[in-house]
């Protein structure tokens, strides 16, 4: 493409980094507590409410972490599609300029 230079190496590195972060991001929520019991907070008067709040927070955090992981995967796939599309356009352009 005239006046347009693509750094495939940088795009590929970006895709690799994105793809490499999706798994660790998904695993980040693995250690979060589920089903916290009121007994975890001893004899506190509001132990039940606190346990419910911690459980709700844990589930919300897991949902956000899962969403972030999915987004990283989706962006990695999108970057790969851009790389493929630009390469194909470059090949088509080269073929069109090659004498028959």
C-alpha positions in Angstrom: 0.0 0.0 0.0 1.5 3.3 -1.1 2.7 5.4 1.8 1.6 2.8 4.3 4.2 0.6 6.1 3.1 -2.2 8.4 5.4 -3.5 11.1 4.3 -7.1 11.1 6.7 -8.0 13.8 5.2 -5.4 16.2 1.7 -6.6 15.3 2.7 -10.2 15.9 4.3 -9.3 19.2 1.2 -7.5 20.3 -1.0 -10.5 19.4 1.4 -12.9 21.2 1.4 -10.7 24.3 -2.4 -10.4 24.3 -2.8 -14.2 23.9 -0.2 -14.8 26.5 -2.1 -12.7 29.1 -5.5 -14.3 28.6 -4.7 -17.5 30.5 -3.0 -15.8 33.5 -5.9 -13.3 33.7 -8.4 -16.1 33.8 -6.4 -17.9 36.5 -6.3 -14.7 38.6 -9.8 -15.4 39.9 -9.1 -19.0 40.8 -8.1 -18.3 44.4 -11.0 -16.1 45.3 -13.2 -17.4 48.0 -16.7 -18.7 47.3 -19.4 -19.3 49.8 -17.8 -17.4 52.7 -19.5 -18.4 55.9 -20.5 -16.1 58.8 -18.2 -18.2 61.0 -15.2 -16.9 59.1 -15.7 -13.6 61.0 -16.2 -15.1 64.5 -18.7 -13.5 66.8 -19.2 -10.2 65.0 -22.8 -9.0 65.1 -22.9 -8.4 61.4 -20.9 -11.6 60.4 -23.7 -13.0 58.2 -24.1 -9.7 56.3 -20.3 -9.4 56.0 -19.9 -13.0 54.7 -22.7 -12.3 52.1 -20.9 -9.1 51.0 -17.6 -10.9 50.7 -19.2 -13.7 48.7 -20.9 -11.2 46.4 -17.7 -9.3 45.9 -15.9 -12.5 45.1 -18.4 -13.5 42.5 -18.4 -10.0 41.0 -14.6 -10.0 40.8 -14.6 -13.4 39.1 -17.1 -12.2 36.5 -14.9 -9.1 35.8 -11.8 -11.2 35.6 -13.5 -13.7 33.2 -14.7 -10.8 31.1 -11.2 -9.3 30.9 -9.7 -12.7 29.9 -12.3 -13.0 27.2 -11.6 -9.5 25.9 -7.9 -10.2 25.8 -8.6 -13.3 23.7 -10.9 -11.4 21.4 -8.5 -8.6 20.9 -5.7 -11.1 20.1 -7.9 -12.7 17.5 -8.8 -9.3 16.0 -5.1 -8.3 15.8 -4.4 -11.6 14.0 -7.2 -10.9 11.6 -5.7 -7.5 10.9 -2.3 -9.1 10.2 -3.9 -11.6 7.9 -6.0 -9.0 6.1 -3.0 -6.6 5.5 -0.8 -9.5 4.3 -3.5 -10.6 1.9 -3.9 -7.1 0.6 -0.2 -6.8 0.1 -0.1 -10.1 -1.8 -3.1 -9.0 -4.0 -1.4 -5.7 -4.8 1.9 -7.5 -5.7 0.0 -9.9 -8.0 -1.8 -7.0 -9.7 1.4 -5.3 -10.4 3.1 -8.4 -11.8 3.0 -8.6 -15.6 1.0 -11.5 -16.9 
